[in-house]
Amino acid sequence: MATKWEFEGDYFTWCNCDWGCPCNFNARPTHGDCHGGGVYGIRRGRFGDTKLDGVNFALFYWFPGLIEKGNGAGRTYIDERAAPDQRQAIELIATGTAGGGVFELFHHLCSKWHPTIVTRIDFDLKDGRAETKVGDFMEAECDLLSYPDGTVIRPTFTLPHGIEFKTALATNTKRWWIRDGAFRADHVNVYGAVAKVKFTEKGCIG
């Protein structure tokens, strides 16, 4: 019988697409391919009897074209401060082995999945601004969007059937980079989004 699990927490995602990311609306990626990552900061969660409160984990994906066409590659990163049973639980969740909607779907869309890396993951989200550092492998920072005159704006988008989030605040990822084997990229002023999310083994529910 499948293990029951759930978590809720903060989420920050980024990629190489323009603000808003066409992939959120089943459109073609801005540059033809889509590569990017996301970090989760679990505030409260459990996997069976294992508590997941306070655990950070991140994912990175690289798709050569439309995400739904597959042939992607990916990797999971787990915070080294997580206990062994927490690491095992996150491994099962993040790779889709334990269900979870987007985790399961994206894993199936990747023809190559690299081994999980355990490293320090720092993640801070406050008032729409977020920053994360995933060991020496990946880093990202976003800020609120603004008009040329400096006026700050807070556009949100709601996806009732969203598998990654239901409602998110669109942001500007000022810079993100990754240097992890074949995964190498460095981008400025591209798509970002932050959200409060809630997941169970059935997928994103909030």
C-alpha positions in Angstrom: 0.0 0.0 0.0 1.3 3.4 -1.0 2.6 5.6 1.9 0.5 8.6 2.8 2.3 11.8 2.8 1.8 15.6 2.7 3.7 18.8 3.1 3.2 22.5 2.9 5.7 25.2 2.6 7.4 27.9 0.5 8.4 27.4 -3.2 10.6 29.4 -5.6 11.0 28.4 -9.2 13.0 29.8 -12.1 14.0 29.0 -15.7 15.5 30.5 -18.8 12.1 31.7 -20.2 10.8 35.3 -20.2 8.7 36.5 -17.2 5.6 34.4 -16.7 7.1 31.4 -18.6 5.0 30.2 -21.6 5.3 26.6 -20.3 2.8 27.5 -17.6 0.2 27.9 -20.3 1.2 25.0 -22.5 2.9 27.3 -25.0 6.3 27.0 -26.6 9.3 27.9 -24.3 10.7 31.4 -25.0 13.9 30.1 -26.5 12.7 26.7 -27.7 14.0 24.8 -24.8 13.2 25.1 -21.1 15.7 24.5 -18.3 15.4 25.6 -14.7 14.9 24.6 -11.1 12.8 25.0 -8.0 13.4 24.9 -4.3 11.0 23.8 -1.6 11.2 24.9 2.1 8.9 22.6 4.0 7.2 24.2 6.9 5.1 21.3 8.0 5.0 17.8 6.5 5.1 14.1 7.1 5.9 10.9 5.1 4.2 8.1 6.9 5.5 8.5 10.4 8.5 10.6 9.4 8.2 14.3 10.1 9.5 16.6 7.3 9.3 19.9 9.1 12.1 22.3 8.2 13.6 20.2 5.3 14.7 21.9 2.1 15.1 20.2 -1.2 15.6 21.3 -4.8 15.1 20.0 -8.3 16.6 20.9 -11.6 15.2 19.9 -15.1 16.4 20.4 -18.6 14.0 19.9 -21.5 15.2 20.2 -25.1 11.8 21.5 -26.3 8.2 21.4 -25.1 8.1 19.8 -21.7 5.3 17.5 -22.6 7.5 16.1 -25.4 9.8 14.7 -22.8 13.4 13.6 -23.3 14.5 15.7 -20.4 17.1 15.3 -17.7 16.9 16.0 -14.0 18.3 15.8 -10.6 17.2 16.0 -6.9 19.2 17.9 -4.3 18.5 17.3 -0.6 19.6 19.5 2.3 22.5 17.8 4.2 20.9 18.8 7.5 18.0 16.4 6.9 18.1 13.2 9.0 18.6 9.9 7.1 14.9 8.9 7.3 13.9 12.4 6.0 16.4 12.1 3.1 14.9 8.8 2.2 11.4 10.3 2.2 12.3 13.3 0.1 14.1 11.0 -2.4 10.8 9.1 -2.8 8.7 12.2 -3.1 11.0 14.2 -5.4 11.6 11.4 -7.9 7.9 10.7 -8.1 8.2 7.2 -6.7 5.6 8.1 -4.0 3.3 9.9 -6.4 2.7 13.6 -6.0 1.6 14.8 -9.4 4.3 17.1 -10.8 7.1 15.1 -9.2 5.8 11.8 -10.8 5.0 13.4 -14.2 8.3 15.3 -14.6 10.3 12.3 -13.6 8.6 10.2 -16.3 9.3 13.0 -18.8 13.0 12.7 -18.2 14.9 10.1 -20.2 17.9 10.6 -17.9 17.7 11.0 -14.1 21.0 11.8 -12.3 21.7 10.4 -8.8 20.5 12.6 -5.9 23.0 15.0 -4.3 23.0 15.7 -0.6 24.4 19.2 0.1 23.6 22.2 2.1 20.6 24.1 0.8 19.8 27.6 2.1 16.5 29.1 1.1 14.9 32.4 2.2 11.6 33.8 1.0 10.2 37.1 2.3 7.7 39.5 0.9 8.0 38.1 -2.7 11.8 38.2 -2.7 13.6 34.9 -2.6 17.1 33.5 -2.7 18.6 30.1 -2.6 22.0 28.4 -2.7 22.3 24.7 -3.4 25.8 23.8 -2.3 28.3 24.9 -5.0 26.0 23.6 -7.7 23.2 26.1 -8.1 22.1 29.6 -7.0 19.1 31.8 -7.7 17.7 35.1 -6.5 14.5 36.9 -7.4 12.9 40.3 -6.8 9.5 41.9 -7.3 8.7 43.0 -10.8 8.6 46.7 -11.5 7.9 49.2 -14.3 10.7 51.2 -15.9 10.0 54.1 -13.5 10.6 51.8 -10.6 7.0 51.3 -9.5 6.8 47.8 -8.0 4.1 45.5 -9.2 2.8 42.2 -7.8 1.2 40.3 -10.7 -0.2 36.9 -9.7 -1.4 34.0 -11.9 -3.9 31.3 -10.9 -3.9 27.9 -12.5 -6.9 26.0 -11.1 -5.6 22.7 -12.5 -2.0 23.6 -11.8 0.3 20.7 -10.9 3.2 22.8 -9.6 1.2 25.5 -7.7 -2.3 26.9 -7.8 -1.5 30.6 -7.4 1.9 32.2 -7.6 3.5 35.6 -7.6 5.4 36.4 -10.8 8.9 37.7 -10.1 12.1 38.6 -11.8 14.9 36.2 -11.3 17.8 38.6 -11.2 20.3 35.9 -11.8 20.5 32.1 -11.6 23.2 29.7 -12.5 24.0 26.1 -12.3 27.3 24.3 -12.6 26.7 20.6 -12.1 28.3 18.3 -14.7 26.4 18.5 -17.9 24.0 21.0 -16.4 25.6 24.4 -17.0 23.7 27.7 -17.4 23.8 31.3 -16.3 20.9 33.7 -16.8 19.8 37.2 -15.7 16.4 38.9 -15.6 14.3 35.8 -16.5 11.2 34.0 -15.2 10.7 33.5 -11.5 7.7 32.7 -9.3 7.1 32.2 -5.6 4.2 30.5 -3.9 2.9 28.8 -0.9 2.2 25.2 -1.8 0.6 22.1 -0.4 1.2 18.6 -1.7 0.0 15.1 -1.0 0.7 11.8 -2.7 -2.2 12.8 -5.0 -0.5 16.0 -6.2 -0.7 19.7 -5.6 -3.8 20.6 -3.6 -3.0 24.2 -2.7 
